[in-house]
Amino acid sequence: MALADTLDELDADPAVRAIVLTGGTTLFASGADVRQLKEISPTEYAASARGAGWRRFGTLETVLVAAVAGYALGGGCELALVADLVVAADTAVFGQPEVKLGLVPGAGSTQRWARAAGRYTAAGVVLTGRSVDAFEARGLVHRIVPAERVVAAATEVAHEGRRCAGRTNCR
């Protein structure tokens, strides 16, 4: 929720033309603690996914560029999928490991994977829980760069994209 609040604040600022979202060098974001997921029911899991601010990410008018290095798993992968553009390091790995626990990815990534990377890559990830590297996730990824350049490259892409690319509700 804190991330969604921050993105909402940036989106409301007319001086902000694009947002680059990144994590660490070996981990973009891992999502929920899998040990906690084992302890909740599928109904509780679905409710928590709906309430986590995911809908707010889709309403941003400012271009959101994800700079992904290392692992983007579960909710972290879903975070990359809501971005307008993904710049991935050659070390990036995307996946939905919650599938191996019998849980369906809860924030719309099943549909986002199919739209971004194609039916067969999506099926491989969301039906089996198999992770894919940046090269295999090519439909999802706008640009692949060496890990040490991922933030700089994402910033360059953000400067190219700017506010309201393809959006109808622009300020």
mmCIF file of the C-alpha atoms, coordinates in Angstrom:
data_MODEL
# 
_entry.id   MODEL 
# 
loop_
_atom_site.group_PDB 
_atom_site.id 
_atom_site.type_symbol 
_atom_site.label_atom_id 
_atom_site.label_alt_id 
_atom_site.label_comp_id 
_atom_site.label_asym_id 
_atom_site.label_entity_id 
_atom_site.label_seq_id 
_atom_site.pdbx_PDB_ins_code 
_atom_site.Cartn_x 
_atom_site.Cartn_y 
_atom_site.Cartn_z 
_atom_site.occupancy 
_atom_site.B_iso_or_equiv 
_atom_site.pdbx_formal_charge 
_atom_site.auth_seq_id 
_atom_site.auth_comp_id 
_atom_site.auth_asym_id 
_atom_site.auth_atom_id 
_atom_site.pdbx_PDB_model_num 
ATOM 1   C CA . MET A 1 1   ? 0.000   0.000   0.000   1.00 0.00 ? 1   MET A CA 1 
ATOM 2   C CA . ALA A 1 2   ? 2.911   2.359   0.691   1.00 0.00 ? 2   ALA A CA 1 
ATOM 3   C CA . LEU A 1 3   ? 4.208   1.813   -2.833  1.00 0.00 ? 3   LEU A CA 1 
ATOM 4   C CA . ALA A 1 4   ? 0.759   2.480   -4.314  1.00 0.00 ? 4   ALA A CA 1 
ATOM 5   C CA . ASP A 1 5   ? 0.485   5.667   -2.208  1.00 0.00 ? 5   ASP A CA 1 
ATOM 6   C CA . THR A 1 6   ? 3.901   6.860   -3.391  1.00 0.00 ? 6   THR A CA 1 
ATOM 7   C CA . LEU A 1 7   ? 3.070   6.148   -7.027  1.00 0.00 ? 7   LEU A CA 1 
ATOM 8   C CA . ASP A 1 8   ? -0.236  8.018   -6.631  1.00 0.00 ? 8   ASP A CA 1 
ATOM 9   C CA . GLU A 1 9   ? 1.655   11.039  -5.235  1.00 0.00 ? 9   GLU A CA 1 
ATOM 10  C CA . LEU A 1 10  ? 4.139   10.987  -8.110  1.00 0.00 ? 10  LEU A CA 1 
ATOM 11  C CA . ASP A 1 11  ? 1.334   10.556  -10.622 1.00 0.00 ? 11  ASP A CA 1 
ATOM 12  C CA . ALA A 1 12  ? -0.447  13.643  -9.256  1.00 0.00 ? 12  ALA A CA 1 
ATOM 13  C CA . ASP A 1 13  ? 2.675   15.802  -9.599  1.00 0.00 ? 13  ASP A CA 1 
ATOM 14  C CA . PRO A 1 14  ? 2.645   17.546  -13.011 1.00 0.00 ? 14  PRO A CA 1 
ATOM 15  C CA . ALA A 1 15  ? 6.433   17.918  -12.838 1.00 0.00 ? 15  ALA A CA 1 
ATOM 16  C CA . VAL A 1 16  ? 6.841   14.119  -12.897 1.00 0.00 ? 16  VAL A CA 1 
ATOM 17  C CA . ARG A 1 17  ? 6.930   12.969  -16.500 1.00 0.00 ? 17  ARG A CA 1 
ATOM 18  C CA . ALA A 1 18  ? 7.775   9.293   -15.957 1.00 0.00 ? 18  ALA A CA 1 
ATOM 19  C CA . ILE A 1 19  ? 8.501   6.947   -13.052 1.00 0.00 ? 19  ILE A CA 1 
ATOM 20  C CA . VAL A 1 20  ? 11.282  4.360   -12.913 1.00 0.00 ? 20  VAL A CA 1 
ATOM 21  C CA . LEU A 1 21  ? 10.634  1.582   -10.409 1.00 0.00 ? 21  LEU A CA 1 
ATOM 22  C CA . THR A 1 22  ? 13.525  -0.666  -9.421  1.00 0.00 ? 22  THR A CA 1 
ATOM 23  C CA . GLY A 1 23  ? 14.688  -3.006  -6.695  1.00 0.00 ? 23  GLY A CA 1 
ATOM 24  C CA . GLY A 1 24  ? 18.110  -4.366  -5.875  1.00 0.00 ? 24  GLY A CA 1 
ATOM 25  C CA . THR A 1 25  ? 20.806  -5.847  -8.071  1.00 0.00 ? 25  THR A CA 1 
ATOM 26  C CA . THR A 1 26  ? 19.861  -9.466  -7.335  1.00 0.00 ? 26  THR A CA 1 
ATOM 27  C CA . LEU A 1 27  ? 16.184  -9.044  -6.437  1.00 0.00 ? 27  LEU A CA 1 
ATOM 28  C CA . PHE A 1 28  ? 13.656  -6.726  -8.062  1.00 0.00 ? 28  PHE A CA 1 
ATOM 29  C CA . ALA A 1 29  ? 10.843  -7.848  -5.742  1.00 0.00 ? 29  ALA A CA 1 
ATOM 30  C CA . SER A 1 30  ? 9.778   -11.195 -4.361  1.00 0.00 ? 30  SER A CA 1 
ATOM 31  C CA . GLY A 1 31  ? 6.156   -10.592 -3.456  1.00 0.00 ? 31  GLY A CA 1 
ATOM 32  C CA . ALA A 1 32  ? 4.530   -12.338 -0.526  1.00 0.00 ? 32  ALA A CA 1 
ATOM 33  C CA . ASP A 1 33  ? 6.285   -14.611 1.933   1.00 0.00 ? 33  ASP A CA 1 
ATOM 34  C CA . VAL A 1 34  ? 5.511   -18.101 0.604   1.00 0.00 ? 34  VAL A CA 1 
ATOM 35  C CA . ARG A 1 35  ? 5.480   -19.517 4.150   1.00 0.00 ? 35  ARG A CA 1 
ATOM 36  C CA . GLN A 1 36  ? 2.612   -17.153 4.977   1.00 0.00 ? 36  GLN A CA 1 
ATOM 37  C CA . LEU A 1 37  ? 0.744   -18.164 1.819   1.00 0.00 ? 37  LEU A CA 1 
ATOM 38  C CA . LYS A 1 38  ? 0.705   -21.770 3.001   1.00 0.00 ? 38  LYS A CA 1 
ATOM 39  C CA . GLU A 1 39  ? -1.165  -20.674 6.137   1.00 0.00 ? 39  GLU A CA 1 
ATOM 40  C CA . ILE A 1 40  ? -4.068  -18.816 4.493   1.00 0.00 ? 40  ILE A CA 1 
ATOM 41  C CA . SER A 1 41  ? -7.037  -20.069 2.540   1.00 0.00 ? 41  SER A CA 1 
ATOM 42  C CA . PRO A 1 42  ? -7.431  -19.420 -1.201  1.00 0.00 ? 42  PRO A CA 1 
ATOM 43  C CA . THR A 1 43  ? -10.288 -17.023 -0.370  1.00 0.00 ? 43  THR A CA 1 
ATOM 44  C CA . GLU A 1 44  ? -8.094  -15.014 2.016   1.00 0.00 ? 44  GLU A CA 1 
ATOM 45  C CA . TYR A 1 45  ? -5.301  -15.005 -0.573  1.00 0.00 ? 45  TYR A CA 1 
ATOM 46  C CA . ALA A 1 46  ? -7.596  -13.681 -3.313  1.00 0.00 ? 46  ALA A CA 1 
ATOM 47  C CA . ALA A 1 47  ? -8.958  -10.972 -1.009  1.00 0.00 ? 47  ALA A CA 1 
ATOM 48  C CA . SER A 1 48  ? -5.469  -9.836  -0.013  1.00 0.00 ? 48  SER A CA 1 
ATOM 49  C CA . ALA A 1 49  ? -4.360  -9.674  -3.653  1.00 0.00 ? 49  ALA A CA 1 
ATOM 50  C CA . ARG A 1 50  ? -7.380  -7.541  -4.589  1.00 0.00 ? 50  ARG A CA 1 
ATOM 51  C CA . GLY A 1 51  ? -6.819  -5.200  -1.662  1.00 0.00 ? 51  GLY A CA 1 
ATOM 52  C CA . ALA A 1 52  ? -3.099  -4.673  -2.140  1.00 0.00 ? 52  ALA A CA 1 
ATOM 53  C CA . GLY A 1 53  ? -3.357  -1.636  -4.385  1.00 0.00 ? 53  GLY A CA 1 
ATOM 54  C CA . TRP A 1 54  ? -3.038  -3.509  -7.688  1.00 0.00 ? 54  TRP A CA 1 
ATOM 55  C CA . ARG A 1 55  ? -5.982  -1.712  -9.265  1.00 0.00 ? 55  ARG A CA 1 
ATOM 56  C CA . ARG A 1 56  ? -4.363  1.621   -8.461  1.00 0.00 ? 56  ARG A CA 1 
ATOM 57  C CA . PHE A 1 57  ? -1.257  0.707   -10.455 1.00 0.00 ? 57  PHE A CA 1 
ATOM 58  C CA . GLY A 1 58  ? -3.372  0.320   -13.579 1.00 0.00 ? 58  GLY A CA 1 
ATOM 59  C CA . THR A 1 59  ? -4.833  3.814   -13.258 1.00 0.00 ? 59  THR A CA 1 
ATOM 60  C CA . LEU A 1 60  ? -1.561  5.748   -13.323 1.00 0.00 ? 60  LEU A CA 1 
ATOM 61  C CA . GLU A 1 61  ? -1.395  8.358   -16.073 1.00 0.00 ? 61  GLU A CA 1 
ATOM 62  C CA . THR A 1 62  ? 2.351   8.747   -15.742 1.00 0.00 ? 62  THR A CA 1 
ATOM 63  C CA . VAL A 1 63  ? 4.463   6.263   -17.680 1.00 0.00 ? 63  VAL A CA 1 
ATOM 64  C CA . LEU A 1 64  ? 5.777   3.560   -15.330 1.00 0.00 ? 64  LEU A CA 1 
ATOM 65  C CA . VAL A 1 65  ? 9.034   1.864   -16.329 1.00 0.00 ? 65  VAL A CA 1 
ATOM 66  C CA . ALA A 1 66  ? 10.215  -1.174  -14.355 1.00 0.00 ? 66  ALA A CA 1 
ATOM 67  C CA . ALA A 1 67  ? 13.985  -1.653  -14.175 1.00 0.00 ? 67  ALA A CA 1 
ATOM 68  C CA . VAL A 1 68  ? 14.265  -5.348  -13.325 1.00 0.00 ? 68  VAL A CA 1 
ATOM 69  C CA . ALA A 1 69  ? 17.515  -6.977  -12.227 1.00 0.00 ? 69  ALA A CA 1 
ATOM 70  C CA . GLY A 1 70  ? 17.623  -10.379 -10.579 1.00 0.00 ? 70  GLY A CA 1 
ATOM 71  C CA . TYR A 1 71  ? 14.450  -12.082 -9.426  1.00 0.00 ? 71  TYR A CA 1 
ATOM 72  C CA . ALA A 1 72  ? 10.934  -10.742 -10.017 1.00 0.00 ? 72  ALA A CA 1 
ATOM 73  C CA . LEU A 1 73  ? 8.801   -13.435 -8.426  1.00 0.00 ? 73  LEU A CA 1 
ATOM 74  C CA . GLY A 1 74  ? 5.167   -13.671 -7.356  1.00 0.00 ? 74  GLY A CA 1 
ATOM 75  C CA . GLY A 1 75  ? 3.918   -10.200 -6.509  1.00 0.00 ? 75  GLY A CA 1 
ATOM 76  C CA . GLY A 1 76  ? 7.245   -8.810  -7.712  1.00 0.00 ? 76  GLY A CA 1 
ATOM 77  C CA . CYS A 1 77  ? 6.599   -10.303 -11.120 1.00 0.00 ? 77  CYS A CA 1 
ATOM 78  C CA . GLU A 1 78  ? 3.081   -8.915  -11.066 1.00 0.00 ? 78  GLU A CA 1 
ATOM 79  C CA . LEU A 1 79  ? 4.549   -5.504  -10.256 1.00 0.00 ? 79  LEU A CA 1 
ATOM 80  C CA . ALA A 1 80  ? 6.739   -5.720  -13.359 1.00 0.00 ? 80  ALA A CA 1 
ATOM 81  C CA . LEU A 1 81  ? 3.717   -6.801  -15.398 1.00 0.00 ? 81  LEU A CA 1 
ATOM 82  C CA . VAL A 1 82  ? 1.715   -3.672  -14.455 1.00 0.00 ? 82  VAL A CA 1 
ATOM 83  C CA . ALA A 1 83  ? 4.488   -1.402  -15.708 1.00 0.00 ? 83  ALA A CA 1 
ATOM 84  C CA . ASP A 1 84  ? 4.045   0.264   -19.087 1.00 0.00 ? 84  ASP A CA 1 
ATOM 85  C CA . LEU A 1 85  ? 7.546   -0.804  -20.100 1.00 0.00 ? 85  LEU A CA 1 
ATOM 86  C CA . VAL A 1 86  ? 10.021  -3.289  -18.629 1.00 0.00 ? 86  VAL A CA 1 
ATOM 87  C CA . VAL A 1 87  ? 13.754  -2.857  -18.997 1.00 0.00 ? 87  VAL A CA 1 
ATOM 88  C CA . ALA A 1 88  ? 15.384  -6.066  -17.820 1.00 0.00 ? 88  ALA A CA 1 
ATOM 89  C CA . ALA A 1 89  ? 18.933  -6.873  -16.894 1.00 0.00 ? 89  ALA A CA 1 
ATOM 90  C CA . ASP A 1 90  ? 20.444  -9.912  -18.542 1.00 0.00 ? 90  ASP A CA 1 
ATOM 91  C CA . THR A 1 91  ? 20.207  -11.428 -15.031 1.00 0.00 ? 91  THR A CA 1 
ATOM 92  C CA . ALA A 1 92  ? 16.435  -10.937 -14.676 1.00 0.00 ? 92  ALA A CA 1 
ATOM 93  C CA . VAL A 1 93  ? 14.218  -13.924 -13.868 1.00 0.00 ? 93  VAL A CA 1 
ATOM 94  C CA . PHE A 1 94  ? 10.412  -13.719 -13.888 1.00 0.00 ? 94  PHE A CA 1 
ATOM 95  C CA . GLY A 1 95  ? 8.055   -16.228 -12.317 1.00 0.00 ? 95  GLY A CA 1 
ATOM 96  C CA . GLN A 1 96  ? 4.942   -17.054 -10.326 1.00 0.00 ? 96  GLN A CA 1 
ATOM 97  C CA . PRO A 1 97  ? 6.164   -19.641 -7.762  1.00 0.00 ? 97  PRO A CA 1 
ATOM 98  C CA . GLU A 1 98  ? 2.869   -19.486 -5.849  1.00 0.00 ? 98  GLU A CA 1 
ATOM 99  C CA . VAL A 1 99  ? 1.456   -21.729 -8.571  1.00 0.00 ? 99  VAL A CA 1 
ATOM 100 C CA . LYS A 1 100 ? 3.495   -24.595 -7.111  1.00 0.00 ? 100 LYS A CA 1 
ATOM 101 C CA . LEU A 1 101 ? 1.472   -24.153 -3.890  1.00 0.00 ? 101 LEU A CA 1 
ATOM 102 C CA . GLY A 1 102 ? -1.800  -24.483 -5.790  1.00 0.00 ? 102 GLY A CA 1 
ATOM 103 C CA . LEU A 1 103 ? -2.470  -20.732 -5.742  1.00 0.00 ? 103 LEU A CA 1 
ATOM 104 C CA . VAL A 1 104 ? -3.480  -18.746 -8.808  1.00 0.00 ? 104 VAL A CA 1 
ATOM 105 C CA . PRO A 1 105 ? -1.524  -15.496 -9.198  1.00 0.00 ? 105 PRO A CA 1 
ATOM 106 C CA . GLY A 1 106 ? -3.892  -13.026 -7.589  1.00 0.00 ? 106 GLY A CA 1 
ATOM 107 C CA . ALA A 1 107 ? -3.428  -9.612  -9.196  1.00 0.00 ? 107 ALA A CA 1 
ATOM 108 C CA . GLY A 1 108 ? -4.278  -10.270 -12.816 1.00 0.00 ? 108 GLY A CA 1 
ATOM 109 C CA . SER A 1 109 ? -0.934  -11.585 -13.965 1.00 0.00 ? 109 SER A CA 1 
ATOM 110 C CA . THR A 1 110 ? -2.468  -14.604 -15.681 1.00 0.00 ? 110 THR A CA 1 
ATOM 111 C CA . GLN A 1 111 ? -4.046  -12.214 -18.186 1.00 0.00 ? 111 GLN A CA 1 
ATOM 112 C CA . ARG A 1 112 ? -1.105  -9.793  -18.242 1.00 0.00 ? 112 ARG A CA 1 
ATOM 113 C CA . TRP A 1 113 ? 1.360   -12.594 -18.999 1.00 0.00 ? 113 TRP A CA 1 
ATOM 114 C CA . ALA A 1 114 ? -0.719  -13.733 -21.974 1.00 0.00 ? 114 ALA A CA 1 
ATOM 115 C CA . ARG A 1 115 ? -1.067  -10.212 -23.370 1.00 0.00 ? 115 ARG A CA 1 
ATOM 116 C CA . ALA A 1 116 ? 2.607   -9.374  -22.892 1.00 0.00 ? 116 ALA A CA 1 
ATOM 117 C CA . ALA A 1 117 ? 4.522   -12.553 -23.638 1.00 0.00 ? 117 ALA A CA 1 
ATOM 118 C CA . GLY A 1 118 ? 2.062   -14.656 -25.602 1.00 0.00 ? 118 GLY A CA 1 
ATOM 119 C CA . ARG A 1 119 ? -0.112  -17.619 -24.817 1.00 0.00 ? 119 ARG A CA 1 
ATOM 120 C CA . TYR A 1 120 ? 2.537   -20.322 -24.619 1.00 0.00 ? 120 TYR A CA 1 
ATOM 121 C CA . THR A 1 121 ? 5.059   -18.461 -22.498 1.00 0.00 ? 121 THR A CA 1 
ATOM 122 C CA . ALA A 1 122 ? 2.189   -17.408 -20.231 1.00 0.00 ? 122 ALA A CA 1 
ATOM 123 C CA . ALA A 1 123 ? 0.927   -20.966 -19.918 1.00 0.00 ? 123 ALA A CA 1 
ATOM 124 C CA . GLY A 1 124 ? 4.392   -22.204 -19.042 1.00 0.00 ? 124 GLY A CA 1 
ATOM 125 C CA . VAL A 1 125 ? 4.705   -19.681 -16.236 1.00 0.00 ? 125 VAL A CA 1 
ATOM 126 C CA . VAL A 1 126 ? 1.202   -19.526 -14.767 1.00 0.00 ? 126 VAL A CA 1 
ATOM 127 C CA . LEU A 1 127 ? 0.284   -23.199 -15.127 1.00 0.00 ? 127 LEU A CA 1 
ATOM 128 C CA . THR A 1 128 ? 3.557   -24.814 -14.070 1.00 0.00 ? 128 THR A CA 1 
ATOM 129 C CA . GLY A 1 129 ? 5.229   -22.204 -11.884 1.00 0.00 ? 129 GLY A CA 1 
ATOM 130 C CA . ARG A 1 130 ? 8.350   -22.348 -14.046 1.00 0.00 ? 130 ARG A CA 1 
ATOM 131 C CA . SER A 1 131 ? 10.480  -19.198 -14.044 1.00 0.00 ? 131 SER A CA 1 
ATOM 132 C CA . VAL A 1 132 ? 11.809  -17.638 -17.247 1.00 0.00 ? 132 VAL A CA 1 
ATOM 133 C CA . ASP A 1 133 ? 14.781  -15.407 -17.878 1.00 0.00 ? 133 ASP A CA 1 
ATOM 134 C CA . ALA A 1 134 ? 14.588  -12.033 -19.632 1.00 0.00 ? 134 ALA A CA 1 
ATOM 135 C CA . PHE A 1 135 ? 15.340  -13.584 -23.001 1.00 0.00 ? 135 PHE A CA 1 
ATOM 136 C CA . GLU A 1 136 ? 12.494  -16.098 -22.766 1.00 0.00 ? 136 GLU A CA 1 
ATOM 137 C CA . ALA A 1 137 ? 10.154  -13.375 -21.465 1.00 0.00 ? 137 ALA A CA 1 
ATOM 138 C CA . ARG A 1 138 ? 10.990  -11.255 -24.516 1.00 0.00 ? 138 ARG A CA 1 
ATOM 139 C CA . GLY A 1 139 ? 7.380   -10.239 -25.213 1.00 0.00 ? 139 GLY A CA 1 
ATOM 140 C CA . LEU A 1 140 ? 7.137   -8.809  -21.708 1.00 0.00 ? 140 LEU A CA 1 
ATOM 141 C CA . VAL A 1 141 ? 10.515  -7.090  -21.862 1.00 0.00 ? 141 VAL A CA 1 
ATOM 142 C CA . HIS A 1 142 ? 11.039  -3.909  -23.873 1.00 0.00 ? 142 HIS A CA 1 
ATOM 143 C CA . ARG A 1 143 ? 14.838  -3.930  -23.654 1.00 0.00 ? 143 ARG A CA 1 
ATOM 144 C CA . ILE A 1 144 ? 17.495  -6.267  -22.216 1.00 0.00 ? 144 ILE A CA 1 
ATOM 145 C CA . VAL A 1 145 ? 20.742  -4.711  -21.013 1.00 0.00 ? 145 VAL A CA 1 
ATOM 146 C CA . PRO A 1 146 ? 23.746  -5.706  -18.892 1.00 0.00 ? 146 PRO A CA 1 
ATOM 147 C CA . ALA A 1 147 ? 22.842  -5.691  -15.191 1.00 0.00 ? 147 ALA A CA 1 
ATOM 148 C CA . GLU A 1 148 ? 25.049  -2.719  -14.374 1.00 0.00 ? 148 GLU A CA 1 
ATOM 149 C CA . ARG A 1 149 ? 23.111  -0.597  -16.926 1.00 0.00 ? 149 ARG A CA 1 
ATOM 150 C CA . VAL A 1 150 ? 19.520  -1.502  -16.055 1.00 0.00 ? 150 VAL A CA 1 
ATOM 151 C CA . VAL A 1 151 ? 18.600  1.653   -14.117 1.00 0.00 ? 151 VAL A CA 1 
ATOM 152 C CA . ALA A 1 152 ? 20.368  3.963   -16.588 1.00 0.00 ? 152 ALA A CA 1 
ATOM 153 C CA . ALA A 1 153 ? 18.660  2.234   -19.524 1.00 0.00 ? 153 ALA A CA 1 
ATOM 154 C CA . ALA A 1 154 ? 15.263  2.401   -17.805 1.00 0.00 ? 154 ALA A CA 1 
ATOM 155 C CA . THR A 1 155 ? 15.816  6.119   -17.204 1.00 0.00 ? 155 THR A CA 1 
ATOM 156 C CA . GLU A 1 156 ? 16.616  6.589   -20.903 1.00 0.00 ? 156 GLU A CA 1 
ATOM 157 C CA . VAL A 1 157 ? 13.429  4.726   -21.821 1.00 0.00 ? 157 VAL A CA 1 
ATOM 158 C CA . ALA A 1 158 ? 11.458  6.860   -19.349 1.00 0.00 ? 158 ALA A CA 1 
ATOM 159 C CA . HIS A 1 159 ? 12.731  10.006  -21.055 1.00 0.00 ? 159 HIS A CA 1 
ATOM 160 C CA . GLU A 1 160 ? 11.529  8.572   -24.368 1.00 0.00 ? 160 GLU A CA 1 
ATOM 161 C CA . GLY A 1 161 ? 8.099   7.541   -22.999 1.00 0.00 ? 161 GLY A CA 1 
ATOM 162 C CA . ARG A 1 162 ? 6.931   10.551  -20.991 1.00 0.00 ? 162 ARG A CA 1 
ATOM 163 C CA . ARG A 1 163 ? 3.498   11.199  -19.546 1.00 0.00 ? 163 ARG A CA 1 
ATOM 164 C CA . CYS A 1 164 ? 0.317   9.728   -21.025 1.00 0.00 ? 164 CYS A CA 1 
ATOM 165 C CA . ALA A 1 165 ? 1.797   7.478   -23.693 1.00 0.00 ? 165 ALA A CA 1 
ATOM 166 C CA . GLY A 1 166 ? -1.275  5.803   -25.168 1.00 0.00 ? 166 GLY A CA 1 
ATOM 167 C CA . ARG A 1 167 ? -3.574  6.987   -22.391 1.00 0.00 ? 167 ARG A CA 1 
ATOM 168 C CA . THR A 1 168 ? -6.863  8.771   -23.031 1.00 0.00 ? 168 THR A CA 1 
ATOM 169 C CA . ASN A 1 169 ? -7.227  10.481  -19.657 1.00 0.00 ? 169 ASN A CA 1 
ATOM 170 C CA . CYS A 1 170 ? -4.196  12.799  -19.886 1.00 0.00 ? 170 CYS A CA 1 
ATOM 171 C CA . ARG A 1 171 ? -3.671  16.062  -18.053 1.00 0.00 ? 171 ARG A CA 1 
# 
